[in-house]
Amino acid sequence: MDIVLGITDDLLWVLQWIIIGQVILSWLFAFNVLNTSSQGVRTFAVAIDRLTAPLYRPIRRILPDFGGIDFSPLVILLIIMVLRGRVIPGLAARLG
């Protein structure tokens, strides 16, 4: 069971960095630092959006509209931090 919890923790760590990268990428697009007409950049952005959109969708339905600010990545990161910091170590201590 330690292996399953370790793999879950590693996957959550990777997901955390994917979300952080997606947020930074969106800021770079918003401030016109990256060229949105570049095919490579656009392909990378679409791939990251396809990975993160299923996670954001339920959170966006619950959260009220804050105008142009999207807090769903922050909510998902907080959930990941709780899972990695409390839930997974708690399960490991109980099962181990």
N, CA, C and O atoms as a GROMACS GRO file, in nm:
protein
  384
    1MET      N    1   0.081  -0.119   0.000
    1MET     CA    2   0.000   0.000   0.000
    1MET      C    3   0.087   0.126   0.000
    1MET      O    4   0.044   0.231  -0.048
    2ASP      N    5   0.208   0.116   0.054
    2ASP     CA    6   0.300   0.230   0.052
    2ASP      C    7   0.334   0.271  -0.090
    2ASP      O    8   0.354   0.389  -0.118
    3ILE      N    9   0.342   0.173  -0.179
    3ILE     CA   10   0.374   0.202  -0.319
    3ILE      C   11   0.262   0.284  -0.383
    3ILE      O   12   0.289   0.380  -0.454
    4VAL      N   13   0.138   0.246  -0.358
    4VAL     CA   14   0.023   0.318  -0.414
    4VAL      C   15   0.019   0.462  -0.361
    4VAL      O   16  -0.004   0.556  -0.438
    5LEU      N   17   0.041   0.479  -0.231
    5LEU     CA   18   0.042   0.613  -0.174
    5LEU      C   19   0.160   0.695  -0.226
    5LEU      O   20   0.146   0.815  -0.249
    6GLY      N   21   0.274   0.632  -0.246
    6GLY     CA   22   0.390   0.701  -0.302
    6GLY      C   23   0.366   0.746  -0.445
    6GLY      O   24   0.401   0.858  -0.482
    7ILE      N   25   0.307   0.659  -0.525
    7ILE     CA   26   0.276   0.694  -0.664
    7ILE      C   27   0.171   0.806  -0.668
    7ILE      O   28   0.182   0.898  -0.748
    8THR      N   29   0.070   0.797  -0.580
    8THR     CA   30  -0.032   0.902  -0.574
    8THR      C   31   0.030   1.035  -0.536
    8THR      O   32  -0.004   1.138  -0.594
    9ASP      N   33   0.120   1.034  -0.439
    9ASP     CA   34   0.188   1.157  -0.398
    9ASP      C   35   0.271   1.214  -0.512
    9ASP      O   36   0.271   1.334  -0.535
   10ASP      N   37   0.342   1.127  -0.584
   10ASP     CA   38   0.422   1.173  -0.698
   10ASP      C   39   0.336   1.231  -0.809
   10ASP      O   40   0.372   1.334  -0.867
   11LEU      N   41   0.223   1.168  -0.839
   11LEU     CA   42   0.133   1.219  -0.942
   11LEU      C   43   0.073   1.354  -0.902
   11LEU      O   44   0.058   1.443  -0.986
   12LEU      N   45   0.040   1.369  -0.774
   12LEU     CA   46  -0.011   1.498  -0.728
   12LEU      C   47   0.097   1.606  -0.735
   12LEU      O   48   0.067   1.721  -0.765
   13TRP      N   49   0.223   1.567  -0.708
   13TRP     CA   50   0.333   1.662  -0.720
   13TRP      C   51   0.349   1.709  -0.865
   13TRP      O   52   0.368   1.828  -0.891
   14VAL      N   53   0.342   1.616  -0.959
   14VAL     CA   54   0.352   1.650  -1.102
   14VAL      C   55   0.234   1.738  -1.142
   14VAL      O   56   0.253   1.837  -1.213
   15LEU      N   57   0.114   1.702  -1.099
   15LEU     CA   58  -0.004   1.782  -1.131
   15LEU      C   59   0.008   1.923  -1.074
   15LEU      O   60  -0.033   2.020  -1.139
   16GLN      N   61   0.063   1.936  -0.957
   16GLN     CA   62   0.083   2.067  -0.896
   16GLN      C   63   0.171   2.154  -0.986
   16GLN      O   64   0.141   2.271  -1.007
   17TRP      N   65   0.279   2.099  -1.038
   17TRP     CA   66   0.369   2.176  -1.122
   17TRP      C   67   0.309   2.203  -1.260
   17TRP      O   68   0.339   2.305  -1.321
   18ILE      N   69   0.225   2.113  -1.309
   18ILE     CA   70   0.155   2.139  -1.436
   18ILE      C   71   0.062   2.258  -1.419
   18ILE      O   72   0.056   2.345  -1.507
   19ILE      N   73  -0.010   2.264  -1.308
   19ILE     CA   74  -0.101   2.376  -1.283
   19ILE      C   75  -0.024   2.506  -1.268
   19ILE      O   76  -0.064   2.609  -1.323
   20ILE      N   77   0.086   2.504  -1.195
   20ILE     CA   78   0.168   2.624  -1.180
   20ILE      C   79   0.220   2.670  -1.315
   20ILE      O   80   0.219   2.790  -1.344
   21GLY      N   81   0.266   2.577  -1.397
   21GLY     CA   82   0.312   2.611  -1.532
   21GLY      C   83   0.201   2.669  -1.618
   21GLY      O   84   0.225   2.762  -1.695
   22GLN      N   85   0.081   2.615  -1.605
   22GLN     CA   86  -0.033   2.665  -1.682
   22GLN      C   87  -0.069   2.807  -1.639
   22GLN      O   88  -0.104   2.890  -1.723
   23VAL      N   89  -0.062   2.834  -1.510
   23VAL     CA   90  -0.092   2.969  -1.461
   23VAL      C   91   0.012   3.068  -1.513
   23VAL      O   92  -0.024   3.176  -1.560
   24ILE      N   93   0.138   3.032  -1.505
   24ILE     CA   94   0.245   3.121  -1.554
   24ILE      C   95   0.230   3.142  -1.704
   24ILE      O   96   0.248   3.254  -1.753
   25LEU      N   97   0.197   3.038  -1.776
   25LEU     CA   98   0.177   3.050  -1.921
   25LEU      C   99   0.061   3.144  -1.952
   25LEU      O  100   0.070   3.223  -2.046
   26SER      N  101  -0.046   3.136  -1.875
   26SER     CA  102  -0.160   3.226  -1.900
   26SER      C  103  -0.122   3.371  -1.871
   26SER      O  104  -0.168   3.461  -1.940
   27TRP      N  105  -0.039   3.394  -1.768
   27TRP     CA  106   0.008   3.530  -1.742
   27TRP      C  107   0.095   3.582  -1.857
   27TRP      O  108   0.085   3.698  -1.896
   28LEU      N  109   0.180   3.494  -1.910
   28LEU     CA  110   0.265   3.535  -2.021
   28LEU      C  111   0.182   3.569  -2.145
   28LEU      O  112   0.217   3.660  -2.221
   29PHE      N  113   0.073   3.497  -2.165
   29PHE     CA  114  -0.018   3.531  -2.275
   29PHE      C  115  -0.090   3.662  -2.247
   29PHE      O  116  -0.106   3.744  -2.337
   30ALA      N  117  -0.134   3.682  -2.123
   30ALA     CA  118  -0.210   3.802  -2.088
   30ALA      C  119  -0.126   3.929  -2.104
   30ALA      O  120  -0.179   4.033  -2.142
   31PHE      N  121   0.003   3.921  -2.076
   31PHE     CA  122   0.089   4.038  -2.086
   31PHE      C  123   0.166   4.043  -2.218
   31PHE      O  124   0.261   4.120  -2.232
   32ASN      N  125   0.124   3.962  -2.315
   32ASN     CA  126   0.182   3.959  -2.449
   32ASN      C  127   0.333   3.936  -2.449
   32ASN      O  128   0.406   3.992  -2.531
   33VAL      N  129   0.379   3.853  -2.358
   33VAL     CA  130   0.520   3.815  -2.355
   33VAL      C  131   0.544   3.704  -2.457
   33VAL      O  132   0.647   3.702  -2.524
   34LEU      N  133   0.448   3.612  -2.467
   34LEU     CA  134   0.458   3.504  -2.564
   34LEU      C  135   0.373   3.535  -2.687
   34LEU      O  136   0.267   3.597  -2.677
   35ASN      N  137   0.422   3.493  -2.800
   35ASN     CA  138   0.353   3.514  -2.926
   35ASN      C  139   0.246   3.406  -2.942
   35ASN      O  140   0.278   3.288  -2.958
   36THR      N  141   0.120   3.445  -2.938
   36THR     CA  142   0.011   3.348  -2.946
   36THR      C  143  -0.007   3.293  -3.088
   36THR      O  144  -0.078   3.194  -3.106
   37SER      N  145   0.055   3.355  -3.186
   37SER     CA  146   0.043   3.303  -3.322
   37SER      C  147   0.145   3.194  -3.352
   37SER      O  148   0.139   3.132  -3.458
   38SER      N  149   0.238   3.170  -3.262
   38SER     CA  150   0.337   3.064  -3.278
   38SER      C  151   0.270   2.927  -3.261
   38SER      O  152   0.204   2.902  -3.160
   39GLN      N  153   0.287   2.841  -3.359
   39GLN     CA  154   0.223   2.709  -3.357
   39GLN      C  155   0.270   2.624  -3.240
   39GLN      O  156   0.189   2.556  -3.178
   40GLY      N  157   0.398   2.626  -3.209
   40GLY     CA  158   0.451   2.545  -3.099
   40GLY      C  159   0.398   2.589  -2.964
   40GLY      O  160   0.361   2.506  -2.881
   41VAL      N  161   0.396   2.719  -2.942
   41VAL     CA  162   0.345   2.773  -2.817
   41VAL      C  163   0.196   2.743  -2.803
   41VAL      O  164   0.149   2.704  -2.696
   42ARG      N  165   0.123   2.760  -2.911
   42ARG     CA  166  -0.021   2.734  -2.909
   42ARG      C  167  -0.050   2.586  -2.882
   42ARG      O  168  -0.142   2.555  -2.807
   43THR      N  169   0.026   2.496  -2.943
   43THR     CA  170   0.008   2.353  -2.921
   43THR      C  171   0.036   2.316  -2.775
   43THR      O  172  -0.037   2.238  -2.716
   44PHE      N  173   0.142   2.374  -2.718
   44PHE     CA  174   0.176   2.348  -2.578
   44PHE      C  175   0.065   2.400  -2.486
   44PHE      O  176   0.028   2.332  -2.390
   45ALA      N  177   0.014   2.519  -2.514
   45ALA     CA  178  -0.093   2.577  -2.430
   45ALA      C  179  -0.221   2.495  -2.439
   45ALA      O  180  -0.288   2.475  -2.338
   46VAL      N  181  -0.254   2.448  -2.557
   46VAL     CA  182  -0.375   2.366  -2.573
   46VAL      C  183  -0.359   2.233  -2.498
   46VAL      O  184  -0.454   2.186  -2.436
   47ALA      N  185  -0.241   2.174  -2.504
   47ALA     CA  186  -0.218   2.048  -2.434
   47ALA      C  187  -0.232   2.066  -2.283
   47ALA      O  188  -0.295   1.983  -2.217
   48ILE      N  189  -0.176   2.171  -2.228
   48ILE     CA  190  -0.189   2.196  -2.085
   48ILE      C  191  -0.334   2.227  -2.048
   48ILE      O  192  -0.382   2.182  -1.944
   49ASP      N  193  -0.404   2.303  -2.134
   49ASP     CA  194  -0.546   2.332  -2.107
   49ASP      C  195  -0.629   2.205  -2.107
   49ASP      O  196  -0.720   2.190  -2.025
   50ARG      N  197  -0.599   2.114  -2.196
   50ARG     CA  198  -0.674   1.987  -2.199
   50ARG      C  199  -0.646   1.901  -2.076
   50ARG      O  200  -0.733   1.825  -2.033
   51LEU      N  201  -0.528   1.914  -2.018
   51LEU     CA  202  -0.497   1.840  -1.896
   51LEU      C  203  -0.567   1.900  -1.774
   51LEU      O  204  -0.613   1.827  -1.686
   52THR      N  205  -0.574   2.032  -1.768
   52THR     CA  206  -0.625   2.097  -1.648
   52THR      C  207  -0.774   2.130  -1.653
   52THR      O  208  -0.836   2.145  -1.548
   53ALA      N  209  -0.833   2.141  -1.770
   53ALA     CA  210  -0.974   2.180  -1.781
   53ALA      C  211  -1.069   2.087  -1.706
   53ALA      O  212  -1.161   2.137  -1.641
   54PRO      N  213  -1.052   1.955  -1.710
   54PRO     CA  214  -1.142   1.869  -1.633
   54PRO      C  215  -1.134   1.892  -1.482
   54PRO      O  216  -1.231   1.868  -1.410
   55LEU      N  217  -1.020   1.937  -1.434
   55LEU     CA  218  -1.007   1.967  -1.291
   55LEU      C  219  -1.073   2.100  -1.256
   55LEU      O  220  -1.136   2.112  -1.150
   56TYR      N  221  -1.060   2.197  -1.343
   56TYR     CA  222  -1.114   2.330  -1.316
   56TYR      C  223  -1.265   2.338  -1.332
   56TYR      O  224  -1.330   2.416  -1.263
   57ARG      N  225  -1.321   2.259  -1.421
   57ARG     CA  226  -1.462   2.270  -1.456
   57ARG      C  227  -1.556   2.262  -1.335
   57ARG      O  228  -1.642   2.349  -1.320
   58PRO      N  229  -1.544   2.161  -1.247
   58PRO     CA  230  -1.635   2.157  -1.132
   58PRO      C  231  -1.614   2.274  -1.036
   58PRO      O  232  -1.710   2.322  -0.976
   59ILE      N  233  -1.491   2.318  -1.021
   59ILE     CA  234  -1.463   2.430  -0.931
   59ILE      C  235  -1.522   2.559  -0.988
   59ILE      O  236  -1.577   2.640  -0.914
   60ARG      N  237  -1.512   2.577  -1.118
   60ARG     CA  238  -1.568   2.698  -1.182
   60ARG      C  239  -1.719   2.704  -1.170
   60ARG      O  240  -1.777   2.812  -1.165
   61ARG      N  241  -1.785   2.588  -1.166
   61ARG     CA  242  -1.931   2.586  -1.148
   61ARG      C  243  -1.969   2.632  -1.008
   61ARG      O  244  -2.074   2.693  -0.990
   62ILE      N  245  -1.885   2.602  -0.909
   62ILE     CA  246  -1.916   2.635  -0.771
   62ILE      C  247  -1.880   2.780  -0.737
   62ILE      O  248  -1.958   2.849  -0.672
   63LEU      N  249  -1.764   2.825  -0.782
   63LEU     CA  250  -1.717   2.959  -0.748
   63LEU      C  251  -1.800   3.066  -0.819
   63LEU      O  252  -1.843   3.047  -0.932
   64PRO      N  253  -1.822   3.180  -0.751
   64PRO     CA  254  -1.891   3.290  -0.819
   64PRO      C  255  -1.799   3.355  -0.923
   64PRO      O  256  -1.678   3.331  -0.924
   65ASP      N  257  -1.856   3.437  -1.008
   65ASP     CA  258  -1.780   3.505  -1.112
   65ASP      C  259  -1.703   3.622  -1.050
   65ASP      O  260  -1.763   3.711  -0.989
   66PHE      N  261  -1.573   3.622  -1.065
   66PHE     CA  262  -1.488   3.727  -1.012
   66PHE      C  263  -1.437   3.819  -1.124
   66PHE      O  264  -1.332   3.882  -1.109
   67GLY      N  265  -1.509   3.826  -1.232
   67GLY     CA  266  -1.465   3.908  -1.345
   67GLY      C  267  -1.360   3.833  -1.426
   67GLY      O  268  -1.385   3.721  -1.470
   68GLY      N  269  -1.245   3.894  -1.446
   68GLY     CA  270  -1.141   3.833  -1.527
   68GLY      C  271  -1.044   3.745  -1.449
   68GLY      O  272  -0.948   3.694  -1.506
   69ILE      N  273  -1.069   3.726  -1.320
   69ILE     CA  274  -0.977   3.648  -1.237
   69ILE      C  275  -1.034   3.508  -1.216
   69ILE      O  276  -1.149   3.492  -1.176
   70ASP      N  277  -0.953   3.407  -1.243
   70ASP     CA  278  -0.994   3.268  -1.227
   70ASP      C  279  -0.923   3.210  -1.105
   70ASP      O  280  -0.801   3.195  -1.104
   71PHE      N  281  -1.001   3.179  -1.002
   71PHE     CA  282  -0.945   3.125  -0.879
   71PHE      C  283  -0.946   2.972  -0.875
   71PHE      O  284  -0.903   2.914  -0.776
   72SER      N  285  -0.993   2.907  -0.980
   72SER     CA  286  -0.999   2.761  -0.978
   72SER      C  287  -0.861   2.695  -0.969
   72SER      O  288  -0.850   2.593  -0.900
   73PRO      N  289  -0.755   2.746  -1.033
   73PRO     CA  290  -0.624   2.684  -1.012
   73PRO      C  291  -0.578   2.693  -0.866
   73PRO      O  292  -0.516   2.600  -0.814
   74LEU      N  293  -0.608   2.805  -0.801
   74LEU     CA  294  -0.571   2.821  -0.662
   74LEU      C  295  -0.644   2.720  -0.573
   74LEU      O  296  -0.585   2.662  -0.483
   75VAL      N  297  -0.773   2.699  -0.600
   75VAL     CA  298  -0.851   2.603  -0.523
   75VAL      C  299  -0.796   2.462  -0.542
   75VAL      O  300  -0.782   2.387  -0.446
   76ILE      N  301  -0.765   2.426  -0.666
   76ILE     CA  302  -0.710   2.293  -0.694
   76ILE      C  303  -0.574   2.277  -0.626
   76ILE      O  304  -0.546   2.171  -0.570
   77LEU      N  305  -0.489   2.380  -0.630
   77LEU     CA  306  -0.360   2.372  -0.562
   77LEU      C  307  -0.377   2.356  -0.412
   77LEU      O  308  -0.300   2.282  -0.349
   78LEU      N  309  -0.474   2.423  -0.353
   78LEU     CA  310  -0.499   2.406  -0.210
   78LEU      C  311  -0.546   2.265  -0.178
   78LEU      O  312  -0.505   2.207  -0.077
   79ILE      N  313  -0.630   2.209  -0.263
   79ILE     CA  314  -0.676   2.070  -0.243
   79ILE      C  315  -0.557   1.974  -0.253
   79ILE      O  316  -0.546   1.882  -0.172
   80ILE      N  317  -0.470   1.996  -0.350
   80ILE     CA  318  -0.352   1.910  -0.366
   80ILE      C  319  -0.261   1.922  -0.244
   80ILE      O  320  -0.207   1.822  -0.196
   81MET      N  321  -0.245   2.045  -0.192
   81MET     CA  322  -0.161   2.064  -0.075
   81MET      C  323  -0.218   1.991   0.047
   81MET      O  324  -0.143   1.933   0.126
   82VAL      N  325  -0.350   1.994   0.064
   82VAL     CA  326  -0.413   1.923   0.175
   82VAL      C  327  -0.395   1.773   0.158
   82VAL      O  328  -0.364   1.702   0.253
   83LEU      N  329  -0.416   1.724   0.036
   83LEU     CA  330  -0.399   1.581   0.011
   83LEU      C  331  -0.256   1.536   0.039
   83LEU      O  332  -0.234   1.434   0.105
   84ARG      N  333  -0.159   1.612  -0.010
   84ARG     CA  334  -0.019   1.573   0.007
   84ARG      C  335   0.030   1.596   0.148
   84ARG      O  336   0.117   1.522   0.196
   85GLY      N  337  -0.023   1.695   0.217
   85GLY     CA  338   0.028   1.729   0.349
   85GLY      C  339  -0.042   1.658   0.463
   85GLY      O  340   0.020   1.634   0.567
   86ARG      N  341  -0.169   1.626   0.446
   86ARG     CA  342  -0.245   1.567   0.557
   86ARG      C  343  -0.301   1.428   0.525
   86ARG      O  344  -0.284   1.335   0.603
   87VAL      N  345  -0.368   1.415   0.413
   87VAL     CA  346  -0.442   1.292   0.384
   87VAL      C  347  -0.348   1.176   0.356
   87VAL      O  348  -0.361   1.070   0.418
   88ILE      N  349  -0.255   1.193   0.265
   88ILE     CA  350  -0.165   1.083   0.229
   88ILE      C  351  -0.076   1.041   0.346
   88ILE      O  352  -0.063   0.922   0.372
   89PRO      N  353  -0.014   1.137   0.420
   89PRO     CA  354   0.063   1.092   0.538
   89PRO      C  355  -0.025   1.028   0.644
   89PRO      O  356   0.019   0.934   0.712
   90GLY      N  357  -0.148   1.076   0.660
   90GLY     CA  358  -0.239   1.013   0.756
   90GLY      C  359  -0.274   0.871   0.718
   90GLY      O  360  -0.277   0.782   0.803
   91LEU      N  361  -0.300   0.850   0.590
   91LEU     CA  362  -0.328   0.714   0.542
   91LEU      C  363  -0.206   0.625   0.557
   91LEU      O  364  -0.218   0.509   0.595
   92ALA      N  365  -0.089   0.679   0.528
   92ALA     CA  366   0.033   0.599   0.540
   92ALA      C  367   0.057   0.558   0.685
   92ALA      O  368   0.101   0.446   0.713
   93ALA      N  369   0.029   0.650   0.778
   93ALA     CA  370   0.050   0.618   0.919
   93ALA      C  371  -0.052   0.514   0.967
   93ALA      O  372  -0.018   0.426   1.047
   94ARG      N  373  -0.175   0.524   0.918
   94ARG     CA  374  -0.278   0.427   0.957
   94ARG      C  375  -0.253   0.289   0.901
   94ARG      O  376  -0.270   0.188   0.968
   95LEU      N  377  -0.211   0.288   0.775
   95LEU     CA  378  -0.194   0.160   0.707
   95LEU      C  379  -0.056   0.099   0.732
   95LEU      O  380  -0.037  -0.022   0.716
   96GLY      N  381   0.038   0.182   0.770
   96GLY     CA  382   0.174   0.134   0.780
   96GLY      C  383   0.210   0.093   0.916
   96GLY      O  384   0.323   0.050   0.940
   0.00000   0.00000   0.00000
